[in-house]
Amino acid sequence: MSDVKIVAFNCSPRMRKSNTDRILNQLFEGATKAGAEVDTIYACEYDISPCRGCYTCWFKTSGVCVQEDDLITVAMKMADADIIILATPLHYFGMSVSMKNLWLRLGIPSILPFFVKVDGKLAHPMRYPGLNIKVVLVANALLWGDDVFNYLVDSLNDSFSRTVDEDGNPVIEMVGKILLEAGEMLGWDEVQGDLGPFNNQLRNAGEELARDGR
């Protein structure tokens, strides 16, 4: 049995009534069955102000944001996780506002205020040595098509590759993706009887994540 801890950040403004939550609930049912400890953080329930762009956390307070809100509470929950799930509806082909805000507020204080060049690209060294962050992306879209998630996935992967350790290796790894087209149908009464195979796949994915870490 697994003793892994998985923390999901549901960044949908609909929170517990969202299609994002419907996916996470099935995923976590499987992960719990495999012995994982799971927790869902609803980003919109926390007071996390937008980044001011003051860079005080870079140059004066060594990674501590000067804004007095719930960021530290959320950061501690993230730090306690073995695997992080970033879960978002697709908004204008990208992540939701709350996910963007959360990722900026957590990310900017965590990197050092200078650049290194890795494989021809500029990257920031991570402020805290020894970190290895595993991320699973969960996203659902009203739209459908093979390319609707490209911008979201590519932008996250690029961001992850530009946060590196002292040897220039990325410290954030996307170990899995669950991308659902036409996700609005998950809430339709007419299709509930047909969701069995899909829900089984999600539960199996949760078991696999708890067991294998990806």
Phi, psi and chi 1 to 4 in degrees:
 res  aa     phi    psi   chi1   chi2   chi3   chi4
   1 MET       -  151.4  -62.6  -68.0  -77.4      -
   2 SER   -86.3  147.8  169.2      -      -      -
   3 ASP  -118.2   22.2   58.8   -3.4      -      -
   4 VAL   -73.6  147.7   67.8      -      -      -
   5 LYS  -110.2  125.6 -177.1  166.1 -174.8  178.0
   6 ILE  -117.3  124.7  -53.2  171.2      -      -
   7 VAL  -117.3  124.6  175.8      -      -      -
   8 ALA  -103.5  137.3      -      -      -      -
   9 PHE  -107.5  100.8  -67.6   85.5      -      -
  10 ASN   -81.0  109.4 -177.9  -23.6      -      -
  11 CYS  -104.4   24.3  -61.6      -      -      -
  12 SER   -85.7  137.1  171.2      -      -      -
  13 PRO   -66.4  -18.0   21.3  -30.9      -      -
  14 ARG   -80.6  -13.3  -60.7 -179.0 -172.5  177.1
  15 MET    50.4 -115.9  -64.7 -170.6  -73.8      -
  16 ARG   -71.0  -13.0  -68.7  171.0 -179.4   79.2
  17 LYS  -100.8   11.1  -65.1 -178.1  178.7  180.0
  18 SER   -89.7  157.8   64.6      -      -      -
  19 ASN   -66.3  -30.4  -62.4  -50.3      -      -
  20 THR   -57.3  -44.0  -57.2      -      -      -
  21 ASP   -68.6  -34.6 -146.8   48.3      -      -
  22 ARG   -60.8  -40.5  -68.2 -176.4  175.7   96.7
  23 ILE   -67.0  -47.3  -64.0  170.5      -      -
  24 LEU   -62.1  -37.7  -69.9  175.0      -      -
  25 ASN   -61.0  -43.0  -73.4  -19.3      -      -
  26 GLN   -69.1  -42.4  -62.9  -62.9  -34.4      -
  27 LEU   -59.9  -43.5 -169.8   68.1      -      -
  28 PHE   -74.7  -25.4  -87.4  176.4      -      -
  29 GLU   -61.3  -43.2 -175.0  174.7  -32.1      -
  30 GLY   -68.8  -41.1      -      -      -      -
  31 ALA   -64.6  -39.6      -      -      -      -
  32 THR   -66.0  -38.9  -57.5      -      -      -
  33 LYS   -59.9  -34.2 -179.1 -179.7  178.1 -178.4
  34 ALA   -83.8    2.0      -      -      -      -
  35 GLY    99.7    5.1      -      -      -      -
  36 ALA   -76.8  150.6      -      -      -      -
  37 GLU   -92.3  129.4 -179.5 -178.2   -9.0      -
  38 VAL  -127.4  153.5  -58.1      -      -      -
  39 ASP  -153.5  141.4 -169.4   14.6      -      -
  40 THR  -114.8  126.6  -60.1      -      -      -
  41 ILE  -106.5  122.9  -54.0  -58.8      -      -
  42 TYR   -93.1  106.2  -64.5   91.9      -      -
  43 ALA   -56.4  -35.5      -      -      -      -
  44 CYS   -74.6   -9.7  -69.4      -      -      -
  45 GLU   -84.1  -10.3  -72.5 -174.0  -18.2      -
  46 TYR  -105.5  147.6  -71.7   82.3      -      -
  47 ASP   -85.1   94.5  174.9   23.2      -      -
  48 ILE  -124.7  103.5  -58.2  176.4      -      -
  49 SER   -72.9  156.6  -58.8      -      -      -
  50 PRO   -63.4  150.4  -20.3   31.5      -      -
  51 CYS   -61.0  135.6  176.1      -      -      -
  52 ARG   -85.9  -11.1  -63.0  174.0 -178.1  172.2
  53 GLY    69.4   24.7      -      -      -      -
  54 CYS   -84.1  -20.6   65.2      -      -      -
  55 TYR    59.9   22.0  -62.8  109.8      -      -
  56 THR   -60.4  -36.9  -58.8      -      -      -
  57 CYS   -64.7  -22.5   61.9      -      -      -
  58 TRP   -83.6  -46.8  -84.8    8.6      -      -
  59 PHE  -107.5  -14.3  -60.0  113.3      -      -
  60 LYS  -125.6  -39.6  -66.2 -177.1  179.2 -179.8
  61 THR  -113.0   10.7   57.7      -      -      -
  62 SER    52.1   57.0  -60.7      -      -      -
  63 GLY    90.6    5.3      -      -      -      -
  64 VAL  -107.8  122.3  178.4      -      -      -
  65 CYS   -74.5  141.1 -178.0      -      -      -
  66 VAL   -79.7  -13.1  -63.9      -      -      -
  67 GLN   -75.9  133.5  -60.4 -167.4   70.1      -
  68 GLU   -96.9   88.3  -63.5 -178.5   -1.5      -
  69 ASP  -141.2 -153.0   55.0   16.9      -      -
  70 ASP   -91.5   11.3  -67.7  -25.7      -      -
  71 LEU   -59.3  -43.5 -178.5   67.4      -      -
  72 ILE   -61.4  -40.6  -66.0  -62.7      -      -
  73 THR   -59.1  -46.4  -59.8      -      -      -
  74 VAL   -68.0  -41.0  173.7      -      -      -
  75 ALA   -61.9  -38.1      -      -      -      -
  76 MET   -66.2  -37.0  -67.3  -59.5  -66.7      -
  77 LYS   -66.4  -38.6  -69.0  178.1  179.9  -67.7
  78 MET   -67.8  -41.7 -179.4  173.4  -76.1      -
  79 ALA   -64.8  -24.4      -      -      -      -
  80 ASP   -83.7   -5.6 -163.2   36.7      -      -
  81 ALA   -94.0  146.3      -      -      -      -
  82 ASP   -84.2  -33.6  -61.5  -62.2      -      -
  83 ILE  -135.4  135.4  -60.3  170.6      -      -
  84 ILE  -109.2  133.8  -64.3  163.9      -      -
  85 ILE  -107.7  121.8  -61.8  177.3      -      -
  86 LEU   -98.8  112.9  -64.7  177.7      -      -
  87 ALA  -118.6  126.4      -      -      -      -
  88 THR  -149.6  145.6  179.0      -      -      -
  89 PRO   -73.1  155.2   27.5  -32.3      -      -
  90 LEU   -82.6  115.3 -164.2   72.4      -      -
  91 HIS  -115.9  114.8  -73.6  174.1      -      -
  92 TYR    52.2   44.5 -157.9   49.8      -      -
  93 PHE    69.7    7.6  -60.7   99.0      -      -
  94 GLY  -132.0 -166.0      -      -      -      -
  95 MET   -76.7  162.9   65.1 -174.4   74.1      -
  96 SER   -68.8  163.0   67.9      -      -      -
  97 VAL   -60.2  -41.7  170.0      -      -      -
  98 SER   -67.8  -33.6   59.0      -      -      -
  99 MET   -70.6  -41.8  179.2  169.9  158.6      -
 100 LYS   -61.2  -44.6  179.2   70.2  172.3  177.9
 101 ASN   -63.5  -45.6 -174.9   49.8      -      -
 102 LEU   -60.5  -45.9  177.1   69.2      -      -
 103 TRP   -68.2  -37.5 -160.6 -118.8      -      -
 104 LEU   -65.4  -47.5  -81.3  175.0      -      -
 105 ARG   -66.4  -35.1  -73.3  -70.1  -50.4  -79.3
 106 LEU   -78.3  -36.7  -70.9  168.4      -      -
 107 GLY   -77.9  -45.5      -      -      -      -
 108 ILE   -61.8  -44.2  -68.9  177.1      -      -
 109 PRO   -67.0  -18.7  -20.0   33.7      -      -
 110 SER   -86.4   -8.1  -58.5      -      -      -
 111 ILE  -112.7  156.8   55.3  179.1      -      -
 112 LEU   -84.5  151.1  -68.1  170.8      -      -
 113 PRO   -84.5   42.8   30.9  -35.9      -      -
 114 PHE  -148.5  170.8   56.7   84.9      -      -
 115 PHE  -115.3  152.1  -62.9   97.1      -      -
 116 VAL  -127.0  160.4  -66.2      -      -      -
 117 LYS  -106.4  123.7 -154.2  164.0 -171.1  179.1
 118 VAL  -128.1  119.2  179.4      -      -      -
 119 ASP    51.8   40.0  -63.9  -29.5      -      -
 120 GLY    81.1    2.0      -      -      -      -
 121 LYS  -116.8  144.7  -61.2 -167.0  -57.6 -174.9
 122 LEU   -74.6  138.7  -68.5  176.4      -      -
 123 ALA  -142.2  157.2      -      -      -      -
 124 HIS   -99.9  134.3  -81.0  -73.8      -      -
 125 PRO   -71.0  143.2  -16.2   29.6      -      -
 126 MET   -70.5  137.9  173.0   60.8   77.7      -
 127 ARG   -67.5  -33.8 -177.0 -179.7  -65.2  -84.5
 128 TYR  -107.4  113.0  -50.8  107.1      -      -
 129 PRO   -70.4  155.1   24.5  -32.9      -      -
 130 GLY    85.2    2.1      -      -      -      -
 131 LEU   -80.6  141.9  -74.6 -179.0      -      -
 132 ASN  -139.7  101.9  179.5   20.1      -      -
 133 ILE  -100.5  120.8  -56.7  169.4      -      -
 134 LYS   -99.2  126.8  -67.3 -176.8  176.0 -177.8
 135 VAL  -124.0  135.9  173.0      -      -      -
 136 VAL  -112.6  130.9  173.4      -      -      -
 137 LEU   -96.6  126.6  173.2   64.6      -      -
 138 VAL  -118.8  121.8  171.0      -      -      -
 139 ALA  -143.2  144.0      -      -      -      -
 140 ASN  -134.6  147.0   71.6   97.8      -      -
 141 ALA  -126.1  147.8      -      -      -      -
 142 LEU   -67.0  -34.6  172.4   65.9      -      -
 143 LEU   -79.8  173.7  -57.6  174.5      -      -
 144 TRP  -139.2  160.3   57.1   93.9      -      -
 145 GLY   133.1  152.4      -      -      -      -
 146 ASP   -64.4  -22.2  -65.4  -22.3      -      -
 147 ASP  -108.6    4.7   61.2  -13.5      -      -
 148 VAL   -68.7  -23.6  -64.1      -      -      -
 149 PHE   -98.0    1.2  -66.0  103.5      -      -
 150 ASN   -57.9  -46.7  -73.7    0.7      -      -
 151 TYR   -63.3  -44.3  173.4   72.8      -      -
 152 LEU   -60.9  -51.4  173.7   63.0      -      -
 153 VAL   -65.7  -45.7  172.8      -      -      -
 154 ASP   -65.1  -39.8  -69.0  -12.2      -      -
 155 SER   -67.9  -38.7   60.9      -      -      -
 156 LEU   -67.3  -45.6  -79.8  173.3      -      -
 157 ASN   -60.8  -39.7  -84.6  -33.5      -      -
 158 ASP   -65.5  -42.8 -172.4   58.3      -      -
 159 SER   -61.2  -44.3  173.9      -      -      -
 160 PHE   -62.0  -40.6  -65.8  168.5      -      -
 161 SER   -68.5  -16.4   72.5      -      -      -
 162 ARG  -100.4   14.0  -66.1  174.5 -174.7  -92.8
 163 THR  -119.7  109.4  -53.6      -      -      -
 164 VAL  -127.8  162.2  -61.1      -      -      -
 165 ASP   -88.1 -171.8   62.1   17.2      -      -
 166 GLU   -66.5  -17.5   59.4  -88.0   16.6      -
 167 ASP   -97.5    2.8  -62.1  -42.6      -      -
 168 GLY    85.8   11.4      -      -      -      -
 169 ASN   -92.4  138.3  -60.2  -50.4      -      -
 170 PRO   -58.4  139.8  -23.2   33.7      -      -
 171 VAL  -100.9   -7.8  -60.3      -      -      -
 172 ILE  -116.2  125.3  -51.2  173.4      -      -
 173 GLU  -122.2  128.1  178.9 -172.9    5.8      -
 174 MET   -83.7  105.0 -169.7 -178.2  -65.7      -
 175 VAL   -91.8   -5.8  -63.3      -      -      -
 176 GLY  -172.4  158.8      -      -      -      -
 177 LYS  -141.0  137.0  -59.7 -174.0  -64.5  -70.0
 178 ILE  -123.5  110.4  -63.8  175.6      -      -
 179 LEU  -122.2  116.8  -51.6  175.0      -      -
 180 LEU  -115.0  117.4  177.7   64.0      -      -
 181 GLU   -78.5  155.2  -55.1  166.1   28.8      -
 182 ALA    50.1   41.2      -      -      -      -
 183 GLY   -67.5  -16.5      -      -      -      -
 184 GLU   -60.6  -23.4 -164.6   66.8   20.2      -
 185 MET   -66.7  -18.3  -70.5 -168.6  -62.0      -
 186 LEU   -59.7  -25.6  -69.0  179.9      -      -
 187 GLY   -95.0    1.2      -      -      -      -
 188 TRP   -81.3  130.8  -67.1    0.7      -      -
 189 ASP   -60.8  -33.4  -68.0  -23.0      -      -
 190 GLU   -65.7  -21.3  -62.4   87.7  -20.0      -
 191 VAL  -109.1    0.1  -57.5      -      -      -
 192 GLN   -58.9  -35.9  -64.3  -53.4  -55.4      -
 193 GLY   -71.2  -12.2      -      -      -      -
 194 ASP  -104.0    3.2  -60.4  -41.2      -      -
 195 LEU   -88.5   -2.0  -69.1  178.2      -      -
 196 GLY   -52.6  -53.9      -      -      -      -
 197 PRO   -61.3  -38.4  -25.3   35.4      -      -
 198 PHE   -65.5  -45.4  173.9   69.8      -      -
 199 ASN   -63.5  -36.2  -71.1  -24.9      -      -
 200 ASN   -62.6  -40.4  -75.5  -23.3      -      -
 201 GLN   -62.4  -40.7  -73.4 -176.7  -43.1      -
 202 LEU   -65.1  -43.4  -71.9  174.5      -      -
 203 ARG   -63.8  -39.8  -70.8 -168.7  -72.1  -91.6
 204 ASN   -63.1  -39.2  -70.5  -20.6      -      -
 205 ALA   -64.3  -37.9      -      -      -      -
 206 GLY   -64.3  -42.4      -      -      -      -
 207 GLU   -61.4  -44.2  -70.8 -171.1   51.2      -
 208 GLU   -62.7  -40.7 -177.1  178.5  -21.7      -
 209 LEU   -63.2  -43.5 -176.9   61.5      -      -
 210 ALA   -66.9  -35.8      -      -      -      -
 211 ARG   -79.6  -45.1 -177.3 -178.5   65.8 -115.9
 212 ASP  -108.1  -10.0  -57.9  -28.5      -      -
 213 GLY    76.4   16.0      -      -      -      -
 214 ARG  -167.6      -   58.2 -176.1   63.5 -121.2
